[in-house]
Amino acid sequence: MARKPALVFALLFLAGCATIDQPDASNVAAYCTRDNAVRLGSQGKAYFGNCPKDREGAFREGLAYGRSLRYTPSGWIYMERMRQTEDKIVAAPSEAEKEPLRAQLRDLEWWTTQIILPRARH
């Protein structure tokens, strides 16, 4: 039973060695992988709709799995709101409709990371 947490930790540690936090034209293929999504999800990061449609499903599954690794009751509502907003971004037909949703998602991402990854208190 102790092997599973150790394996998850090892995978997240190794994934952290080669990280891509935001996609651009040069790294979208590496960013839009399930492994990268698991790492991002465990950090409370949001999906802004940047992956090609053929990779989006696996990416979002990885993101959900990564978020489940950091589940906290106080952070759940923010993670759920992020997921709902991500669904709206994916469904939005135009960039004009996606941009206000992305602004809302940036706020939710900030709050989520503050709750699930608290800073050291002095």
N, C-alpha and C positions, 0 to 999 in steps of 0.2 A: 504494500500500500504506500510506503514511503517513496517508492520509485517514481510514481506519477508526479508528485510535487517537484522532485529532483529533476525529472525530465523536462517539465514545464519551465523550471528555472533555467536549466541549461539552454533550452531553445530560445528563451527570451534573452539570455545573456549573449548568445551567439548572434542572434538577430540584431542586437544592439551594436555589434561590431561594424556592421555595414548597413547604416540606416539612411532612409530617405524619408524626410518629413513632409515635403511638398513636391508634387509632380510638376515637371515642365516638359517641353518637347524632347529633351535629351534623355530623360529618365522615366518616362511614363510606363514603359514596359517593366522596369524594375520596381517602381512604386506600386503598381497595380497587381501585386502578388498577394496570395493569401497569407504567406509568412510575414510580409511587411504589415499587412492589415492586422494580424494578431498582435504584433508589437505595438502598433499605433493604438489599437483598442485598449490594450492593457495600460496605456498612458492616458486614457480618457480623450483621445483625439477624435475629431469629427471627420466625416466624409463629405466633401463639398461637390461631388459629382464630376470628378476629373478623369475617371477611368473610362476606357472604351466599353461599350455595351457588352462585348463578348467576355470581358474580365470583371465586370461590375458585380455579378452575382457571387463569385468566389471571394472577391475582395470584401464585400459586405458581410458574408458569412464569417470570414476571418476576423473582421472588426467586431462582430457580435461575440465571437468566442473570446477574443482578447478582453473585451469589456467584462465578460463573465468572470475572468480571472481576478478582477479588481472590484467585484461587486461589494458595495456597502449599502445598507438600507438608506442612509442619508443621501447617497449619490444616485440611487436608482431613478428617482424622478427626473433628474437631469439627463441621465443616460437615455431614458425613455423619450424625453422631449427631443433629445438629439436625434434619436432614431426616427421619430415622427417627422421632424424637420428634414432629415435626409431623404425620407420617402417623398416628401413634397418637392424637394429639389430634383430628384430623379424624374418625377412625373411632370414637372413644369415644362411647357413647350418652348419657352424662349429664355434667352439670357436675361432679358428685362424682368421677367418674373422670378428668375432664380436669384438675382442679386440681393433683393431685400431678405430673402430666406437665408442666404449665405451670411448676411450681417447678423441675423438672429442666431444662426448656428455658431458664429464666432463667439457671441456672448455665452451661449450654452456651454460651449467647449471650455471657455475660461472658467466658468463656475464649476463645471465637472472636475477639471484638473485641480482646482482649489480644494474641493471636497475629498476626492479620492487620493490625492497625492499631497497631503498637508506638508507645509514647510516646517522645518525644525523650529520649535518655540524656544525662545531664550528666557 
